[in-house]
Amino acid sequence: MAANAAPKANPGTGTIARQFAATWRLHLMLVPAVIIALIFKYAPMPGIIIAFQDFKPWEGISGSSWVGWSNFELIFSMHDSRQIILNTLIISCLKIAFGLVVPVIFALLLNEIRQTGLKRSVQTLVYLPHFMSWVILGGILLDLLSLEGIVNQLLSFFHMQPVMFLSEGNWFRFTVILSDLWKEFGFSAIVFLASLSGINPALYEAAEIDGAGRMKQTLYITLPSMLPIIVVVFTLSLGNMLNANFDQIYNLINSLVLDKGDIIDTYVYRSFQEGQYSLSTAVGLFKSVIGFIMIGGGYYSAYKWANYRIF
């Protein structure tokens, strides 16, 4: 009999080794970010057990009594819990909707500017608010929108009644959504501008030969080419369905608008200040589970309706 042949090497092993040899520097760059994520994102996760306990700091996690689902039952039994969840959904959904539509429209309009200097100047101006803290912007808005502020002075100049932007519930929601949009739409448009730069110019040239104007080129070339990145951005934003931006709300809210402006995060903050650690953790866990479900549903919808796989 012939001698036994030597075992064949797995063809994929060499490929993986070659790929790693070519990209090990990129993997090395990821190490600090991975370590930070492990320390600050994954290491604290066992602390969610507090949501199922009557947690007392002096007794610790191991010494606190187990209460099961009582904290979650308490969340939905409180008289103002439904209103708080409703406020959060209204504000966050409107932010997601306008935060997707407006940057897309802005990117399309900015893409039509042919003067490079003007285009870059506009880009810079709309990016700047993103880098400002809500502590600063909150103070500015409180001054501008007060009854003695410049906005109400302008309204009085045109013989219009003063508006209590931050002291009336519906106006407060409007102010929160509009100010968040003003702060973030320029920065959010970056990813859409990047996708526009990747569209093949030959498609536009062929469309011009066929007699298509700018509007038809936008409808039949630009928007379909942007659809994958729009789906990705929308899918990722679904995870923030119960996040209405604590920093913004906390710096603008007051006792007069709690019925329309109080959100889950501000409620959790007040509960934490009052020593209700278990209740705060239960609310945070509830938000995380809902966010996970929404992202999973978004991934499935992206594949089913747009035939686009993120992974």
N, C-alpha and C positions, 0 to 999 in steps of 0.2 A: 504494500500500500504506500501511496505517496505520503510524504511527511505532512503533518497537519499544517495547514496554512496559518500564517501569523494573523492574529485578529486585526480586523480593519479598524482604523481610527474613525471616530465619528466625524463626518465632514463638517458638521456645524461647529465643532470645537475650535478648529483652526480659524474659521470665519470670525467667531466671537473674539478670539484672542487677537486677531489682526485688527478688528474694529476697536477693541479696548486699547491696543498699542497706539492706534492713531488718535484716540480721543481721551487718553488718560488725563491730560492737562485740564480738559473741560470737566471731567469727573472730580478732579482735585479742587477745582473752583467751587464745586457744589458742596464740599465737605462742611465749611462753616455754616452754610444755610441749613444743611441737614441737621447739624448738631444743635443749632438754635431752635429748629422746629421740634426736635426730640425733647429738648429741655422745657420749652415754654408751651408746646402744643400737646405733646403726648404724655409726658411725665405727670402733669396734673390731672389727667383723665380719670384715674381711680378716685379722685375726689368727688365724682358725681354720686357716689354712695351717700353723700350728705343729703341728697334730695329725698332719700328714703329713711332718713333718721330725724329725730328731734335733736339736732346737733347743738351741743354746748361746747364752746371753745375750751373751757377749763377741764372738760372730760375727754376731749379729743374724739377722733372718729371711732376708735376702738371702744371707748367707754360710753358713747351716746346711745340712747335707746332706739330700737328699730320701730318705725311706724308704718312701713309699707307705702301704700299709695295715698296716705292721708294728706300729704302736702299737695299732691296733684288734685285731689278732691277739693281741697281748700281753695285752690286757684279758681276753679270754675264755680264755686259756691259763693264767692264774694260778690257783693251787689254791683261793684264797678268793674269786674273783670271783663265782662262782655264788651263794655264800652271801650275799655283800654285796648282790647284785641281789635275791635272794629276801627278805632283810631289808627292803630298801627298798620292795619291792612290798607285803609284808604290812603294814608300818606305814602306808604312804601310802594303801593301799586301805581299811584300817580307819578311818583318819582321814577319808577322803572319805565313806565310808558313814555313820559316826556324825555327821560334821560337816554332813551334809545332813538326816538324819532328826531329830536332836535339835533343831536350830533350828526346823524346821517344827512339831514338836510343841509346843515352847515358845511359838512365835508363836500357835498355835491356843489354847493354854491362857491366855496373857496376854490374848488378844483377848476372852476370856470375862469378864474382870474389869471390873466396871462402875464401881467407885470410881476416879475419875481420879487422886487422890493416891496411892493404893496402887499403881496401875498404873505411874505414873511412877517411884515409888520403886524398884519391882522392876526396871524397865528400867535405871535408873541403876546399881543394884548389880551387875547382870549384865554391863553394858558395861565397868565399870572394869578388870577383869583384862586386857582387850585392850590397854590402853594401858601396861601394865607390860612392861618388857624381860625377856627370858628370862635375862639375866644376874642380875637381881634374883630372879625366880621360881625360877631354878635353885638359887640359894643358899638360898632359903626351903625348897624341897623337900628339898634335901640335909639340912637340919637337922630337918625334920619327919619324914622317912622313914628316918632312920638308926636303928641298933639302940637307941640311947639317946634317940631322938626321941619326941615326944608321941604319935605314932600307935602305936608299939610299946609305949609305956607303957600306953596304953589297952587294947591287946590283952592285956598281962600282967595288968592289973587284972581282966579277965574270964577269967583263967586260960587264955589262948590263947598258942600259941607265937609268938615274934617272927618277923616276915616280913622277908626281905632284899629290899626293894622295888627297890633300885638295884644289887644285887649278884648277882641271879639272873636269867638271861636272860628267862624267860617273864614274871616279875613286872616286869622292866624294861620290856618291851613294853607290858604293861598300864598301868603308871604313865605312860609316854610318851603313850599314846593318851588316857587319862583326863585327864591334866593339860592336854593340848592342847585337848581338848573343853571343859574348864572355862574355859580362857582365852578361847576364840573363839566359843562358841555364842551368847552374848548379842549380840555384835556382828554375827554372821552372820544373826541373826534380824531385823535391821533391814529388810532387803530384803523379807522375807516379811510383816512387819508393814505395810510400805508397800503391798504387793499386797492385803492384807486390807482396808485402808482404801479401796481403789478398787473394791470390789465393790458393786454396786447394791443398796441396802437394800430396794428393791421386791421383789427376789427372795426375801428372807427373809420379808417380809410375805405374799407369795403362798404361800410354803411353810407358814407358820403357819396361814393360812386353810384350807389343805388338810389340816391336822392333823399336819404334820411336826414332830417334836421337834428338840432341839438336835443330837442325834447324826446324824439323817438330814439336817438342814440342812448339817452339816459334810461328810457323805459325798457329798451330791449337789449342793451349791452351792459351799461353801468350797473344798474340795480341787480340784474341776475348774477353778475360777476361778484357783487358784494354780498349776495344772499348767504353764502356759507359763514362769513365772519359775523354777519348780523345774527344768524342763528346761534353761533357760539356765544356772542355777547349776551343775547337774551337768555340763553340757557344758564349761563353762569350767574346772571343777575337774579334768577329765580331763588337762589340760595339766600338772598337778602329779603325775601318776602316779608319776614317779620323783623327786619332791621330798618328802622326809619331814621337812622343817624342820631345816636344819642348825643354826640357833641353839639350838634346844631340845636336840637330840641331843648337840651338842658340850658343852653345859653340864652334862649329866647323865651322859654315858657314862664308863665306866672300863674298865680292862683285863679285869675279870672278866666283862663282858657283851659283849665284842667279837663273839663268835660269834652272838649274837642281836640285838645292837643297832647294830652297825656298818653304816652306810649309804653310798651312793655319795658323797655330799657330804663326809662325814668322811674317807673314804678318799682322795678327791681332795685334801683339805686336807693330809693327811699326805704325800701324794706331792709336792705343791707345796713343802712344807717341805724335803723331801729333794732338791729340785732336779729332779724329774722333770716338767718343764714340758710336754713333748710328750704324755706319758701323761695328765696332768691335762686338757689341752686336748682330747684325744681322748675322754675320758670325758664332758666337758662337751658336746662336739658330739654324742655318742651320745645323751645325755639330751635335747638339744634336738630332734633328729630324731624320737625316740620321742614327745616331747610334741607336736610338730607333727602327727604321724600320728594321735595320740589325739584331738586337738582336731578335726582334719578328719573323723575317723570319728564323733565326737560330733555335729558339725554335720549330717552326713548322716543319722545316726540320729534326730536331733531332727526333721528334715524328713520322714523316711520313716515313723516310728512315731507321732510326735505332730503331724504336719502343721504344724510350726512352723518358720518361716524366721527365723533370727537376722538375716540381711542380706536 
